[in-house]
């Protein structure tokens, strides 16, 4: 479905940022966009807040200002924000061993894994050996037992393997252990980030949100599926014994945060993939991280660590799940790299399956997010998102040049 009529693109951009609206409109006409939104902040000010298209392909209902959508692994950046706040409050040291905060974690040879290694997908804990279904995910105490008993796939710190779903569960239990109130990660995020900023985004979607506010996902077509993914990854995705299938395809699998009747699961926390929100909300949160963090009480030392380069495992940045070399992670976020560039070198954020992306760029003072209901297949930068980011940075460059 092509949506190119200007009236279906709504929202506002600041003077000088008109090219972001142009790129967003062009996504519908040229890049197979169905429905989505883009939010951008520059030096703490909102410069783009755009939405448009169709939120439900079956019914034709339009995307509205308050429409929310699941952002898949872009959730990881939001989850990492909670641990950054914990670090700023002195509850957490990224270089400390996880078992110092969570003694049971030391089982099965995990006693030397540091928080930094865990958050960088270097712990070898990318899949579960024990059965994990929705009942286990919903019971944080039961989940904690499963997490603690899991054996690493190899010596921690030696290899990188994308912890597609497991990472968020480990982060959640770690946060429960260090938070004086022992809140779940989703509750902590709601209390300390979303509510403080007055934004609509949830890692634990409540019952009160009506279906009419939620965009439904449209899968990519067969041709896109066939030619969009790298061949080796595509083959592995259908192999039940492969690392990526074990990490993402089952036990519990990414479908756990979907719901036939309610669009997305309610009162269920999947901190690596289940966040639901608006682009505006995600961009605002990243803007705070990009401009000093005062609103959330972030310390300069924490922000400096987030902006610092990623540290590779012993065997380098080749990812044993993604079957790709060069993707870099640090402290729960993805970092820009030659194979996955975004923002400046100090940026940190997280992309999500299908095309979504949110990130902070402290060097440029940018907080940015793009969300969509039309699932794409590009692994390292969806063309719709890339066009928006290019337009945003082009506008900033032009603005900076004009001010000299």
Secondary structure, DSSP 8 states (H G I E B T S, - for coil): -----GGGEEEEE-TT-HHHHHHHHHHHHHS---EEEEEEEETTEEEEEEEEEEEETTTTEE--TT-BEE-GGGHHHHHHHHHHHHHHTTS--TTSBGGGT-GGGGGGGTTT-BHHHHHTT-SS-SS-SS---HHHHH-HHHHHHHHHH---SS-TTS-B---TTHHHHHHHHHHHHHSTT---HHHHHIIIIIHHHT--EESS--TTS-GGGB---B---HHHHHHHS-HHHHHHHT-TTSHHIIIIISTT-GGGGEETTTEE-SS---TTT--EE-HHHHHHHHHHHHTT-GGGT--HHHHHHHHS-----TT-SEETTTTEE--EEETTEEE-BTTB--S-TT-EEEE-TTS-EEEEETTTTEEEEEEESB----SS--HHHHHHHHHHHHHHHHHHHHT-
